[in-house]
Amino acid sequence: MFFFVALLIWVSINAYFAWRVETLPFFKAPLAKHLFTAAVVILALSYLFGRMLVHRGYRGFASFLEVSGAVWMGVLFIFVTYLLFADILSLFGYFKALCVNLRYAALAVSMLLTVFSFVQVYRTPAVREEKISVNDPSLAGLRIVQISDLHLGVISGEKYLGRLVDKVNEQKPDIVVITGDIIDTDGRDGKRFKELFRQIKAEKGVYAVLGNHEYYHGAEKNPAFFEESGMTLLRNSWAEPLKGLVIAGVDDLSAKKQFGNGGDFLAKAMENKPEGFLVLLSHSPLEVEKASKTGVNLMLSGHCHNGQIWPFNFFSRMFYPYNYGKFDVGGMTLLVTSGTGTWGPPMRLFRRNEMVLITFIPSNPATGHGGS
């Protein structure tokens, strides 16, 4: 049902784009119209067929199809957004004299924003700094770097990861946490990725959890990838990197729903944990209130990409109220990152790639959830 609905929406968006553009005078000639329609159909199908072929082990042209289709997703979303604005302003063609000019303007603006979105995604990830109060003075000064949603695979590869590892190491972290959607493959062909991950310098360790894409691509069945990458993979479990600090992690809670995985992941992750400042890694910002009630001090999530391409963040917020930012939830601090990489199109519009640098600072011992 999910696939059918997604396919229906995808076909509708492509059809709307073709319909609105083909009304312009340039496409009155039958040949131009037919060529344009054929191009839209090919681009609309390229990601689906590219993913199917790559999943079956093909490379080369299959990878080209996947990348082309992913780029088309982002380009189409931008163009459709501004064509829709043009239609609204002209009351869907009621003001005929204005209609054509508005559509041409929409296409021109969309082209400029598309170029900008490509430039923006290849900028070095921004470093978002957050200060978190702790009661335990021995934890003051601790530096944690959170990265998330890398989506390593055909589109984001070794060069991207190499630059990212260098940027992480520049922050001089004590601990690095990776909150899911690390790879968009099953991990079997990720030798170079593993070598690069092992270059992360964090004295107290690198901790990771699974995102929904690890489930989609079968990487959740390949724990060796994460172990050989130098990560401690927390699958509904916890670790104590130093006395007074506990890091717990749950498998992706959205994938839990989609794949019908039963059980209480959060409760399982908390079993027999020692006392201390409790950090929870959860790819999706779900069960937030529940986490707060179980005594979590700091919850770190990603998944939403802050919409990635404006104005998609408004749609994302419908499903994830904690879409991006810093929140106080019943005394627990929740940090949701926009992600260090991109899913699908290698594009970002008004939404930067980022990593989060968290520094623990001393707090008032009287503060409720503030520390151990």
C-alpha positions in Angstrom: 0.0 0.0 0.0 2.8 2.4 0.9 4.6 1.7 -2.4 1.3 2.1 -4.4 0.5 5.5 -2.7 4.1 6.7 -3.2 4.0 5.7 -6.9 0.6 7.4 -7.4 2.0 10.7 -5.9 5.1 10.4 -8.0 3.2 9.9 -11.3 0.8 12.8 -10.4 3.7 15.2 -9.8 5.4 14.3 -13.0 2.2 14.6 -14.9 1.4 18.0 -13.4 4.9 19.3 -14.4 4.6 18.1 -18.0 1.0 19.5 -18.3 2.0 23.0 -17.1 5.2 23.3 -19.1 3.6 21.9 -22.3 1.0 24.8 -22.2 3.8 27.3 -23.0 4.2 28.6 -26.5 7.6 26.9 -27.0 6.0 23.5 -26.9 3.3 24.1 -29.4 5.3 22.2 -32.1 4.4 18.5 -31.8 8.0 17.3 -32.0 9.1 19.5 -29.1 6.1 18.4 -27.0 6.7 14.7 -27.8 10.4 14.9 -27.0 9.7 16.7 -23.7 7.1 14.2 -22.7 9.4 11.3 -23.4 12.2 12.9 -21.4 9.9 13.4 -18.4 8.8 9.7 -18.6 12.4 8.5 -18.8 13.5 10.6 -15.9 10.5 9.6 -13.8 11.3 5.9 -14.2 15.1 6.1 -14.0 15.5 6.1 -10.2 13.1 3.1 -9.8 14.9 1.0 -12.5 18.3 2.2 -11.4 17.7 1.1 -7.8 16.4 -2.3 -8.9 19.4 -2.9 -11.1 21.9 -1.7 -8.4 20.2 -3.9 -5.8 20.8 -6.9 -8.1 24.5 -6.1 -8.3 24.7 -4.2 -11.5 26.9 -1.0 -11.7 27.8 1.3 -14.5 24.7 2.4 -16.4 22.5 1.3 -13.5 24.3 3.7 -11.2 23.9 6.4 -13.8 20.2 5.8 -13.8 19.9 5.9 -10.1 21.9 9.2 -9.8 19.9 10.7 -12.7 16.6 9.7 -11.1 17.6 11.0 -7.7 18.6 14.4 -9.2 15.3 14.5 -11.0 13.4 14.1 -7.8 15.0 17.3 -6.4 14.8 19.3 -9.6 11.1 18.3 -10.1 10.1 19.2 -6.6 11.6 22.7 -7.0 10.0 23.3 -10.4 6.6 22.0 -9.3 6.6 24.1 -6.2 7.1 27.4 -8.2 4.8 26.3 -11.0 2.1 25.7 -8.4 2.8 29.2 -7.0 2.3 30.6 -10.5 -1.0 28.7 -10.9 -2.3 30.0 -7.6 -1.4 33.6 -8.5 -3.1 33.3 -11.9 -6.1 31.4 -10.4 -5.0 28.3 -12.4 -5.2 30.2 -15.7 -8.2 32.5 -15.0 -6.0 35.5 -15.7 -4.8 34.3 -19.1 -2.6 37.3 -19.9 -0.7 36.8 -16.7 -0.6 33.0 -16.8 2.2 32.4 -19.4 4.5 35.1 -18.0 4.1 33.7 -14.5 5.0 30.2 -15.7 8.1 31.5 -17.5 9.1 33.3 -14.3 8.5 30.2 -12.3 10.8 28.2 -14.6 13.5 30.9 -14.4 13.4 31.1 -10.6 13.4 27.3 -10.4 16.5 27.0 -12.5 18.4 29.5 -10.3 17.3 27.7 -7.1 18.3 24.3 -8.6 21.8 25.5 -9.3 22.0 27.1 -5.8 20.8 23.8 -4.2 23.6 21.9 -5.9 26.2 24.4 -4.7 24.8 24.4 -1.2 25.0 20.6 -0.7 28.7 20.5 -1.7 29.7 23.1 0.9 31.5 21.7 4.0 29.0 20.7 6.6 28.2 23.5 9.1 29.2 22.9 12.7 26.2 23.5 14.9 27.4 24.0 18.5 25.2 23.1 21.5 25.9 23.4 25.2 24.4 20.8 27.5 24.4 21.2 31.3 25.5 18.3 33.5 25.5 18.0 37.2 28.5 15.7 37.3 31.7 17.9 37.3 33.8 15.1 35.9 31.8 15.3 32.6 32.2 19.0 32.2 34.2 19.8 29.1 33.3 16.5 27.3 32.9 17.0 23.6 30.6 14.8 21.5 30.2 15.1 17.8 26.9 13.9 16.2 26.7 13.0 12.6 23.7 11.5 10.9 22.0 10.5 7.6 25.2 10.0 5.6 23.5 7.8 3.0 26.7 6.4 1.7 26.4 4.6 -1.5 26.2 5.4 -5.2 25.6 9.1 -4.8 27.6 10.0 -1.7 30.9 8.1 -1.8 34.4 7.8 -0.5 35.5 11.4 -1.4 32.5 12.8 0.6 33.2 10.5 3.6 36.9 11.4 3.5 36.1 15.2 3.8 33.6 14.5 6.5 36.0 12.4 8.6 38.6 15.3 8.4 35.9 17.8 9.5 34.9 15.6 12.4 38.5 15.2 13.6 39.0 19.0 13.4 36.4 19.3 16.3 38.7 17.2 18.6 35.8 15.1 19.9 36.0 12.7 22.9 33.1 10.7 21.5 31.5 10.5 18.1 27.9 9.3 17.6 26.2 8.4 14.3 22.5 8.4 14.5 21.5 6.1 11.6 21.1 6.0 7.8 24.8 5.5 7.5 24.8 3.4 4.4 22.5 2.9 1.5 24.0 -0.5 0.7 24.1 -3.8 2.5 27.7 -3.0 3.5 29.3 -6.0 1.8 31.2 -3.8 -0.7 32.1 -1.1 1.7 35.8 -1.8 2.3 36.9 1.7 1.6 34.1 3.2 3.7 35.3 1.0 6.7 38.9 2.2 6.2 37.8 5.9 6.3 35.5 5.4 9.4 38.4 3.9 11.2 40.3 7.2 10.8 37.9 9.0 13.1 39.8 10.1 16.2 37.6 9.9 19.3 39.3 8.6 22.5 36.1 7.4 24.1 34.8 5.7 21.0 32.4 5.9 18.1 28.8 4.8 18.8 26.1 4.2 16.2 22.5 3.1 15.7 20.6 1.8 12.7 18.3 4.0 10.6 15.4 3.0 8.4 17.7 2.8 5.4 19.9 0.1 7.0 16.7 -1.9 7.0 15.7 -1.0 3.5 19.1 -2.2 2.1 19.7 -5.2 4.4 22.6 -3.7 6.3 20.9 -4.5 9.6 21.8 -8.1 8.9 25.5 -7.2 8.5 26.8 -6.1 11.9 30.4 -6.9 10.7 30.3 -3.7 8.6 29.9 -1.5 11.7 32.3 -3.5 13.8 35.0 -3.4 11.1 34.4 0.3 10.8 35.4 0.8 14.4 31.9 1.6 15.6 30.1 0.2 18.7 26.6 -0.6 17.3 23.9 -0.1 19.9 21.0 -2.3 19.0 18.5 -1.7 21.8 21.4 -1.7 24.2 23.7 0.6 26.1 27.4 1.3 26.7 29.3 3.2 29.4 32.2 5.0 27.6 33.3 6.5 31.0 32.0 6.5 34.5 29.0 8.7 34.9 28.0 8.6 31.3 25.7 6.1 29.7 24.9 6.0 25.9 21.9 3.9 24.9 20.8 3.3 21.4 17.6 1.9 19.7 17.0 0.5 16.3 15.1 2.9 14.1 11.6 3.4 15.5 10.0 4.2 12.2 11.4 1.0 10.6 10.0 -0.8 13.7 6.5 0.2 12.6 7.1 -0.4 8.9 8.6 -3.9 9.3 6.4 -5.0 12.2 9.2 -5.6 14.6 7.6 -6.1 18.0 8.8 -5.3 21.4 9.6 -2.2 23.4 13.0 -1.1 22.0 13.4 1.7 24.5 12.7 -0.5 27.5 15.1 -3.1 26.2 17.9 -0.5 25.7 17.5 0.6 29.3 17.7 -2.9 30.9 20.3 -3.1 33.7 21.9 0.2 32.8 24.2 1.8 35.4 23.5 5.2 36.9 24.8 8.3 35.1 24.0 11.0 32.6 21.9 9.2 30.0 22.2 9.9 26.3 19.8 8.2 23.9 20.6 7.7 20.2 17.4 7.2 18.2 17.5 7.8 14.4 13.9 9.0 14.2 12.6 11.6 16.7 9.8 9.3 17.9 8.6 8.1 21.4 10.2 11.4 22.7 7.8 11.9 25.6 8.3 8.2 26.6 12.1 8.7 26.5 11.8 11.7 28.8 9.8 9.7 31.3 12.3 6.9 31.4 15.0 9.3 32.7 16.8 10.1 29.4 18.8 13.4 29.9 19.8 14.0 26.2 18.2 12.4 23.1 19.9 12.7 19.7 18.0 12.1 16.5 18.1 12.9 12.8 16.0 11.3 9.9 14.0 14.4 8.9 16.8 16.3 7.1 14.9 19.5 8.1 13.0 18.9 4.8 16.3 19.1 2.8 14.7 21.1 0.0 12.4 23.9 1.1 9.4 23.9 1.5 9.4 20.1 2.1 10.1 20.8 5.8 6.5 21.8 6.2 5.4 18.3 5.0 8.0 16.6 7.2 6.7 18.5 10.3 3.3 16.9 9.7 4.7 13.5 10.5 7.5 14.5 12.8 6.6 17.5 15.1 10.2 17.5 16.4 11.5 18.1 12.8 14.6 20.0 13.6 16.2 22.0 16.4 16.6 21.9 20.1 13.6 21.1 22.4 12.9 20.7 26.1 10.6 17.7 26.6 9.7 17.2 30.2 13.1 18.2 31.3 14.9 16.1 28.7 16.9 17.9 26.0 16.2 16.7 22.4 18.5 17.6 19.6 17.4 16.8 16.1 19.9 17.4 13.3 19.3 18.3 9.7 21.7 15.5 8.8 25.3 15.5 7.6 24.4 14.1 4.1 21.4 13.9 1.8 18.9 11.3 0.7 18.0 11.0 -2.9 19.0 14.2 -4.8 22.4 15.6 -3.8 20.7 18.9 -3.3 19.8 21.2 -0.4 17.7 24.3 -0.6 18.0 26.8 2.4 18.9 23.7 4.5 22.6 23.1 5.3 24.3 19.8 5.9 25.6 19.9 9.5 27.3 18.1 12.2 26.5 18.8 15.9 29.2 19.6 18.4 27.9 19.1 21.9 29.9 20.4 24.8 29.0 19.5 28.4 29.1 22.4 30.8 28.6 22.5 34.6 25.0 23.0 35.8 23.2 23.8 38.9 22.8 20.5 40.8 19.2 21.5 41.6 18.3 21.2 37.9 15.9 18.3 37.5 17.0 16.2 34.5 20.2 18.1 34.2 22.6 15.3 35.2 23.5 12.3 37.2 
